[in-house]
Amino acid sequence: MSEKGRRPPSSPEDLTPHLQERLQRLVPRLIELGLGCVHSAETESDGGADSSVDCLDRIRVCRAVCCSYRFALTESEADGGRILWDREKPYFIARDENGYCTHHDTSTGKCLIWEDRPLRCRRYDCRRESTHWEDADRHVIRRGTFDHLPGEKPR
């Protein structure tokens, strides 16, 4: 039990909105100062399934925009040595100056570590991403999908 006899929160949703906002401001600052890091809490055994998205079929339209998303690696991924992480934001996936993951082959759009890609990548299903697709079944990308990337935006 914590002070005042209360049990500590078990997840961020258990925190008051005020504390959630405070943590959202504080954690990036701690990382920036080198005083903190973030790992993903996902595990192989938590019941999540790998996505069945046919990336090669969609890549000509989406241009692997999912490979530009920032996310935290699991502790074992960060410690494994195969997946590169951002030294400025431990243990987030490393990204190149173009905004894409360092494991993304810009000439083909393919993942260079496909068989060893992070759990988050294996489970991500872009078809459920309403901010990504105007129409996922017809492969119509939503305007603004690439706005977070530096430089010229793909059409």
Secondary structure, 3 states (H helix, E strand, C coil): CCHHHCCCCCCHHHCCHHHHHHHHHHHHHHHHCCCCCCCCCCCCCCCCCCCCCCHHHHHHHHCCHHHHCCCECCHHHHHHCCCCECCCCCCEECECCCCCECCECCCCCCECCHHHCCHHHHHCCHHHCCCCEEECCCCEECCCCCCCCCCCCCC
